[in-house]
Amino acid sequence: MKYLTLAPDYTRSCIKDEFSEIIEIKSLSLPDDFKTQLEDWHIEYRKIIPLDEAERIKKSQLIDKLDKVGISLTKQLSMLIEGGAKIKYFSEGHLKYLPID
């Protein structure tokens, strides 16, 4: 069982192992279409990371939309990881962990 966090990152992968390090998406045995979805979501979310609090408030609907997609991807990822995984989701836009269920 792996323990992971899905969280947007400005320069690195969005998947982090709780006990070791960043995991590159391409290194995982995942369907290509899922990898593409994950990478596309991450690219869009990276636009939020440098924003200050006031700008994030203005873009709250976009952040909520990206978080909804991120939570969906988290659920899918937990089923696709070989050997199983428990995955937390961190909203970079709201700067907190969001519930998966």
Secondary structure as UniProt FT lines:
FT   STRAND          2..6
FT   STRAND          15..17
FT   STRAND          22..23
FT   HELIX           25..27
FT   HELIX           32..46
FT   TURN            47..50
FT   HELIX           53..58
FT   HELIX           60..80
FT   TURN            82..83
FT   STRAND          85..91
FT   TURN            92..95
FT   STRAND          96..98
//
